[in-house]
Amino acid sequence: MEPRGVDAYGYVEREGSLDRVQEPFEPVVAAARSLIADAYGPRLHSAYLYGSVPRGTARPERSDLDVLLALHHEPAAEDRDTAEVLARTLDEEFPQIDGVGVLQYGRDRLLSEQERYDLGWFLACLCTPLLGPDLAEELPRYRPDALLARETNGDLAALLPRWRSRLDAAAAPGDVRRLSRAVTRHLVRTGLTLVMPRWGGWTSDLTESAEVFGRYYPQRAAQMRAAAEVALEPVCDPAVLRVFVQDLGPWLAEEYTARLGTKSPR
C-alpha cells in the first residue's frame, strides 16, 4: 500500500472541505454555523469541523458531527455549558447524525509551542474551517515523522487506566457503546501513527489505518481490524471492549514507548 495523504514534498495534506459535505449533512452544517455564531458571539475566534462529515464519508444516522472551537480565552464553565446545549440542540434536531462532539480550546493554547505537534497539527491538518480566521495559517507544515507520532499519540499508557475505570462504571448499554467507539477509534489511530514514520503517509480512514498497521505487525493485524470494525459499528457488549483495553491497548502502549517514546508532559 503506497503512502498517501502527503504532498509531493512529503508534508501531510489537509483533509476535508466544506465542498465534500454530502447533501444529507448540508443542513446540519448550516445550522451548526448559525448556532455557534449566535451562542458564542465575541467569545469565538474560529470554528472548524473534523471527522467524516467534512471528509465526505459520513453515514446518515450512524456518523456523528465533530466540532472544534477556538476561543479568545481558555474555556470556562459558561463555555462548557454553551457547548453542551449546542450539541444537544443539533443532535435532537437532526436525526441524520448520531451525536455531536464539541472540543473547545483557547486560541493561545492552539498556537502554543507546547501544542505545536498535537493540537496544532490536529487543527492544521485534520480540521476544516467553518467560521472565522483560519489558525492553520499561523502554524507550520507537518511531516509524518517520529516527532509528530510521539506528540500526537504517545500518551496511550496514561489513557488506559481511565478507560478501564470508565468501562467499570458504565451502567447502561448506551454508555458502553459510546465508550467502545471512542476507545477503538483511538487505538486504531494510535496503531496508524505507530507505523506512520515507516509508512511515510497519513490517513484518517479507520479500515485503511488498520490495514497499514497490519503490514508492519501481522501478528496483531486481525485484532486491529476488529478494533476498526467496532469503531465503525460500536458495540454494547462490555466484554468486547474489555479485550481491547486489557490486551491490545497495553501491548500497543508498550511498543509505542519502545519505538517512539512518550508524549511531552502537558
SETI-369058 format. One record per residue (C-alpha): residue number from 1; y negated, z, x negated; residue in three letters. Coordinates in pm, 1 decimal. Layout:
<nodes>
{node NUM {Y Z X} "ALA"}
...
</nodes>
This chain:
<nodes>
{node 1 {0.0 0.0 0.0} "MET"}
{node 2 {-317.4 -119.1 -166.7} "GLU"}
{node 3 {-612.5 122.4 -180.5} "PRO"}
{node 4 {-874.2 68.1 86.3} "ARG"}
{node 5 {-1182.8 241.4 219.7} "GLY"}
{node 6 {-1374.0 177.0 -104.1} "VAL"}
{node 7 {-1616.7 -97.3 -203.2} "ASP"}
{node 8 {-1596.1 -335.6 -497.4} "ALA"}
{node 9 {-1741.0 -66.0 -725.1} "TYR"}
{node 10 {-1488.1 198.6 -622.7} "GLY"}
{node 11 {-1719.2 404.3 -400.7} "TYR"}
{node 12 {-1597.2 540.5 -66.1} "VAL"}
{node 13 {-1742.0 328.1 211.4} "GLU"}
{node 14 {-1898.5 495.4 511.1} "ARG"}
{node 15 {-1665.6 474.7 806.2} "GLU"}
{node 16 {-1765.6 444.4 1167.7} "GLY"}
{node 17 {-2050.8 278.5 1350.4} "SER"}
{node 18 {-2205.7 303.5 1695.2} "LEU"}
{node 19 {-2115.1 -64.2 1733.4} "ASP"}
{node 20 {-1747.4 32.7 1720.1} "ARG"}
{node 21 {-1762.6 278.4 2010.7} "VAL"}
{node 22 {-1526.6 147.6 2278.9} "GLN"}
{node 23 {-1653.8 82.6 2628.9} "GLU"}
{node 24 {-1493.9 390.1 2794.5} "PRO"}
{node 25 {-1676.5 614.5 2548.3} "PHE"}
{node 26 {-2018.3 448.6 2559.7} "GLU"}
{node 27 {-2145.1 669.6 2846.9} "PRO"}
{node 28 {-2015.7 977.8 2664.7} "VAL"}
{node 29 {-2212.3 888.2 2351.7} "VAL"}
{node 30 {-2524.4 807.8 2554.5} "ALA"}
{node 31 {-2502.5 1141.7 2734.4} "ALA"}
{node 32 {-2441.4 1326.8 2408.3} "ALA"}
{node 33 {-2751.9 1171.9 2253.8} "ARG"}
{node 34 {-2968.0 1269.9 2551.0} "SER"}
{node 35 {-2826.6 1620.9 2591.1} "LEU"}
{node 36 {-2855.9 1700.7 2219.8} "ILE"}
{node 37 {-3217.7 1590.1 2207.1} "ALA"}
{node 38 {-3306.7 1792.1 2516.2} "ASP"}
{node 39 {-3109.0 2102.4 2420.1} "ALA"}
{node 40 {-3225.1 2137.0 2060.0} "TYR"}
{node 41 {-3570.4 1979.4 2063.8} "GLY"}
{node 42 {-3765.8 2055.6 1743.4} "PRO"}
{node 43 {-3477.1 2264.3 1604.1} "ARG"}
{node 44 {-3284.0 1942.2 1537.4} "LEU"}
{node 45 {-3324.7 1736.3 1222.2} "HIS"}
{node 46 {-3049.7 1483.1 1295.0} "SER"}
{node 47 {-2722.1 1435.2 1481.3} "ALA"}
{node 48 {-2404.0 1248.9 1389.4} "TYR"}
{node 49 {-2068.9 1152.7 1536.7} "LEU"}
{node 50 {-1745.3 1158.0 1342.2} "TYR"}
{node 51 {-1378.9 1106.8 1417.7} "GLY"}
{node 52 {-1204.1 848.1 1630.9} "SER"}
{node 53 {-1493.7 770.2 1870.2} "VAL"}
{node 54 {-1729.3 613.1 1610.4} "PRO"}
{node 55 {-1430.6 459.5 1428.7} "ARG"}
{node 56 {-1335.0 274.7 1746.7} "GLY"}
{node 57 {-983.1 421.2 1757.5} "THR"}
{node 58 {-1028.0 682.5 2031.7} "ALA"}
{node 59 {-777.2 700.4 2318.0} "ARG"}
{node 60 {-908.6 773.5 2668.3} "PRO"}
{node 61 {-811.5 1119.7 2798.6} "GLU"}
{node 62 {-647.7 1205.3 2463.8} "ARG"}
{node 63 {-921.3 1192.9 2200.0} "SER"}
{node 64 {-1196.7 1446.8 2155.3} "ASP"}
{node 65 {-1564.2 1391.2 2075.8} "LEU"}
{node 66 {-1675.3 1531.4 1740.5} "ASP"}
{node 67 {-2042.0 1600.7 1667.5} "VAL"}
{node 68 {-2225.9 1722.3 1357.4} "LEU"}
{node 69 {-2577.5 1862.2 1395.2} "LEU"}
{node 70 {-2820.7 1911.6 1107.1} "ALA"}
{node 71 {-3079.3 2174.4 1199.3} "LEU"}
{node 72 {-3407.7 2254.3 1030.1} "HIS"}
{node 73 {-3276.4 2608.4 977.7} "HIS"}
{node 74 {-2942.4 2779.7 938.4} "GLU"}
{node 75 {-2771.0 2810.5 1280.0} "PRO"}
{node 76 {-2836.8 3133.4 1466.7} "ALA"}
{node 77 {-2689.2 3287.9 1781.1} "ALA"}
{node 78 {-2915.7 3075.3 2002.3} "GLU"}
{node 79 {-2791.9 2757.8 1835.2} "ASP"}
{node 80 {-2428.6 2858.8 1876.2} "ARG"}
{node 81 {-2485.0 2930.7 2245.2} "ASP"}
{node 82 {-2654.4 2593.0 2284.9} "THR"}
{node 83 {-2359.1 2418.1 2118.6} "ALA"}
{node 84 {-2112.8 2593.4 2346.8} "GLU"}
{node 85 {-2299.1 2485.0 2659.4} "VAL"}
{node 86 {-2336.8 2131.3 2524.1} "LEU"}
{node 87 {-1965.3 2099.5 2450.3} "ALA"}
{node 88 {-1861.3 2241.8 2785.5} "ARG"}
{node 89 {-2102.5 2016.0 2976.0} "THR"}
{node 90 {-1979.4 1698.0 2809.4} "LEU"}
{node 91 {-1613.2 1793.2 2839.8} "ASP"}
{node 92 {-1644.3 1870.9 3210.1} "GLU"}
{node 93 {-1847.5 1560.7 3291.7} "GLU"}
{node 94 {-1633.9 1302.4 3113.7} "PHE"}
{node 95 {-1256.4 1300.4 3176.3} "PRO"}
{node 96 {-1208.8 1027.9 2914.3} "GLN"}
{node 97 {-1249.8 1289.2 2638.2} "ILE"}
{node 98 {-1015.2 1578.1 2565.6} "ASP"}
{node 99 {-1254.5 1839.2 2434.6} "GLY"}
{node 100 {-1577.6 1840.9 2233.9} "VAL"}
{node 101 {-1627.4 1986.5 1888.4} "GLY"}
{node 102 {-1976.4 2068.3 1760.5} "VAL"}
{node 103 {-2042.3 2153.1 1396.2} "LEU"}
{node 104 {-2393.1 2263.0 1300.8} "GLN"}
{node 105 {-2548.0 2340.8 963.8} "TYR"}
{node 106 {-2891.4 2379.9 819.3} "GLY"}
{node 107 {-3039.6 2071.2 653.7} "ARG"}
{node 108 {-3086.3 2250.7 323.4} "ASP"}
{node 109 {-2721.9 2352.6 308.4} "ARG"}
{node 110 {-2602.0 1999.1 378.3} "LEU"}
{node 111 {-2813.3 1871.7 89.0} "LEU"}
{node 112 {-2739.1 2160.2 -147.0} "SER"}
{node 113 {-2573.7 2114.8 -484.7} "GLU"}
{node 114 {-2303.9 2360.3 -379.2} "GLN"}
{node 115 {-2202.5 2138.4 -85.8} "GLU"}
{node 116 {-2254.0 1806.5 -264.4} "ARG"}
{node 117 {-1883.1 1722.0 -273.4} "TYR"}
{node 118 {-1782.2 1885.6 52.1} "ASP"}
{node 119 {-2023.4 1885.4 345.5} "LEU"}
{node 120 {-2247.9 1633.5 169.3} "GLY"}
{node 121 {-1962.3 1389.2 123.8} "TRP"}
{node 122 {-1844.4 1453.0 478.1} "PHE"}
{node 123 {-2184.7 1361.8 619.0} "LEU"}
{node 124 {-2245.5 1065.5 389.9} "ALA"}
{node 125 {-1904.1 902.5 429.2} "CYS"}
{node 126 {-1740.5 1025.3 749.9} "LEU"}
{node 127 {-2035.8 1072.2 989.0} "CYS"}
{node 128 {-2219.9 809.5 1192.6} "THR"}
{node 129 {-2592.1 864.6 1259.4} "PRO"}
{node 130 {-2675.4 926.5 1624.9} "LEU"}
{node 131 {-3023.7 1083.1 1621.3} "LEU"}
{node 132 {-3296.9 1142.0 1363.8} "GLY"}
{node 133 {-3332.0 1053.6 993.3} "PRO"}
{node 134 {-3005.4 990.6 812.5} "ASP"}
{node 135 {-2945.4 1257.4 547.0} "LEU"}
{node 136 {-2699.0 1025.4 371.3} "ALA"}
{node 137 {-2999.5 853.1 217.4} "GLU"}
{node 138 {-3062.1 1170.2 16.8} "GLU"}
{node 139 {-2701.7 1203.3 -105.3} "LEU"}
{node 140 {-2514.4 1020.7 -384.2} "PRO"}
{node 141 {-2230.6 769.7 -363.1} "ARG"}
{node 142 {-1881.6 915.0 -388.2} "TYR"}
{node 143 {-1562.3 807.8 -562.4} "ARG"}
{node 144 {-1212.3 916.6 -450.7} "PRO"}
{node 145 {-1162.6 1123.6 -764.3} "ASP"}
{node 146 {-1023.7 1466.8 -851.9} "ALA"}
{node 147 {-1362.4 1638.4 -817.6} "LEU"}
{node 148 {-1402.5 1515.8 -461.2} "LEU"}
{node 149 {-1043.2 1607.6 -376.8} "ALA"}
{node 150 {-1077.8 1960.6 -514.1} "ARG"}
{node 151 {-1406.8 2035.3 -340.6} "GLU"}
{node 152 {-1304.7 1897.0 -1.7} "THR"}
{node 153 {-959.0 2046.1 48.9} "ASN"}
{node 154 {-894.4 2279.7 -241.5} "GLY"}
{node 155 {-904.6 2587.5 -17.3} "ASP"}
{node 156 {-579.1 2543.6 173.4} "LEU"}
{node 157 {-424.8 2861.2 29.0} "ALA"}
{node 158 {-709.8 3064.9 177.7} "ALA"}
{node 159 {-673.3 2899.7 519.7} "LEU"}
{node 160 {-300.8 2959.4 566.1} "LEU"}
{node 161 {-321.2 3335.1 642.1} "PRO"}
{node 162 {-590.1 3269.1 904.2} "ARG"}
{node 163 {-375.4 3004.0 1070.7} "TRP"}
{node 164 {-77.5 3238.9 1081.5} "ARG"}
{node 165 {-291.0 3510.1 1239.4} "SER"}
{node 166 {-427.3 3269.4 1499.2} "ARG"}
{node 167 {-77.5 3145.3 1578.0} "LEU"}
{node 168 {48.3 3502.2 1621.3} "ASP"}
{node 169 {-243.0 3572.9 1854.5} "ALA"}
{node 170 {-209.5 3252.5 2058.5} "ALA"}
{node 171 {-140.9 3374.5 2410.6} "ALA"}
{node 172 {-128.7 3051.5 2609.7} "ALA"}
{node 173 {25.2 2705.2 2559.6} "PRO"}
{node 174 {-324.1 2556.8 2551.7} "GLY"}
{node 175 {-416.3 2781.2 2258.5} "ASP"}
{node 176 {-111.3 2665.6 2063.9} "VAL"}
{node 177 {-184.7 2303.2 2148.4} "ARG"}
{node 178 {-541.6 2320.8 2018.0} "ARG"}
{node 179 {-430.0 2502.3 1705.1} "LEU"}
{node 180 {-148.1 2254.3 1642.8} "SER"}
{node 181 {-394.3 1966.8 1647.4} "ARG"}
{node 182 {-639.1 2135.9 1411.5} "ALA"}
{node 183 {-375.8 2260.1 1165.0} "VAL"}
{node 184 {-175.8 1939.5 1138.1} "THR"}
{node 185 {-487.8 1727.2 1103.2} "ARG"}
{node 186 {-597.0 1945.7 815.0} "HIS"}
{node 187 {-254.9 1935.7 649.4} "LEU"}
{node 188 {-230.5 1557.1 669.0} "VAL"}
{node 189 {-579.7 1509.0 530.6} "ARG"}
{node 190 {-507.6 1758.5 254.4} "THR"}
{node 191 {-194.6 1559.8 171.7} "GLY"}
{node 192 {-401.9 1244.1 152.1} "LEU"}
{node 193 {-668.3 1396.9 -73.0} "THR"}
{node 194 {-395.7 1539.7 -299.6} "LEU"}
{node 195 {-286.2 1184.1 -384.9} "VAL"}
{node 196 {-627.4 1017.9 -332.5} "MET"}
{node 197 {-725.8 1015.5 -703.9} "PRO"}
{node 198 {-395.7 844.6 -791.9} "ARG"}
{node 199 {-411.6 602.9 -499.2} "TRP"}
{node 200 {-779.7 523.3 -552.5} "GLY"}
{node 201 {-870.2 478.3 -186.5} "GLY"}
{node 202 {-964.6 657.6 133.8} "TRP"}
{node 203 {-852.9 650.3 496.9} "THR"}
{node 204 {-904.3 873.0 799.8} "SER"}
{node 205 {-606.3 717.8 977.7} "ASP"}
{node 206 {-356.0 1002.7 1000.8} "LEU"}
{node 207 {-47.5 781.6 1014.1} "THR"}
{node 208 {-161.5 583.8 712.4} "GLU"}
{node 209 {-254.6 906.5 532.3} "SER"}
{node 210 {99.7 1035.4 575.6} "ALA"}
{node 211 {243.3 706.7 451.7} "GLU"}
{node 212 {23.2 705.8 141.9} "VAL"}
{node 213 {117.9 1066.5 69.2} "PHE"}
{node 214 {486.7 980.4 108.8} "GLY"}
{node 215 {471.0 721.2 -167.7} "ARG"}
{node 216 {395.8 999.5 -417.8} "TYR"}
{node 217 {605.2 1276.1 -260.0} "TYR"}
{node 218 {906.9 1110.5 -97.1} "PRO"}
{node 219 {1085.8 1445.6 -66.6} "GLN"}
{node 220 {808.6 1562.7 170.4} "ARG"}
{node 221 {737.1 1227.9 337.4} "ALA"}
{node 222 {929.3 1295.4 659.7} "ALA"}
{node 223 {762.7 1633.3 706.2} "GLN"}
{node 224 {416.3 1485.6 655.3} "MET"}
{node 225 {491.1 1205.1 901.6} "ARG"}
{node 226 {597.1 1470.6 1152.5} "ALA"}
{node 227 {268.3 1653.4 1095.5} "ALA"}
{node 228 {77.1 1331.3 1161.1} "ALA"}
{node 229 {269.9 1281.8 1485.3} "GLU"}
{node 230 {176.3 1631.3 1604.2} "VAL"}
{node 231 {-185.7 1573.9 1502.3} "ALA"}
{node 232 {-191.1 1271.2 1732.9} "LEU"}
{node 233 {23.4 1430.2 2006.6} "GLU"}
{node 234 {-41.2 1808.7 1990.5} "PRO"}
{node 235 {239.3 2039.8 2098.4} "VAL"}
{node 236 {253.9 2369.1 2287.6} "CYS"}
{node 237 {563.7 2498.4 2109.5} "ASP"}
{node 238 {465.4 2764.4 1853.1} "PRO"}
{node 239 {795.9 2717.7 1668.3} "ALA"}
{node 240 {697.6 2363.0 1573.9} "VAL"}
{node 241 {366.1 2475.2 1432.5} "LEU"}
{node 242 {520.7 2772.3 1253.1} "ARG"}
{node 243 {730.9 2538.2 1039.0} "VAL"}
{node 244 {417.2 2367.9 912.7} "PHE"}
{node 245 {227.3 2686.0 827.5} "VAL"}
{node 246 {528.9 2857.4 668.7} "GLN"}
{node 247 {681.5 2567.3 474.7} "ASP"}
{node 248 {473.0 2252.6 430.2} "LEU"}
{node 249 {143.6 2441.8 406.1} "GLY"}
{node 250 {239.6 2683.3 124.9} "PRO"}
{node 251 {406.8 2407.6 -76.9} "TRP"}
{node 252 {103.2 2181.3 -34.5} "LEU"}
{node 253 {-138.2 2457.8 -134.9} "ALA"}
{node 254 {62.7 2535.0 -449.5} "GLU"}
{node 255 {86.5 2168.6 -550.1} "GLU"}
{node 256 {-283.1 2114.1 -481.5} "TYR"}
{node 257 {-380.3 2407.0 -702.9} "THR"}
{node 258 {-148.9 2294.3 -981.3} "ALA"}
{node 259 {-278.8 1937.3 -984.7} "ARG"}
{node 260 {-643.9 1970.0 -883.1} "LEU"}
{node 261 {-745.9 2335.3 -897.4} "GLY"}
{node 262 {-918.7 2531.1 -623.2} "THR"}
{node 263 {-1242.1 2476.8 -440.3} "LYS"}
{node 264 {-1552.8 2634.6 -593.1} "SER"}
{node 265 {-1647.1 2968.1 -429.2} "PRO"}
{node 266 {-1897.9 2938.3 -145.0} "ARG"}
</nodes>
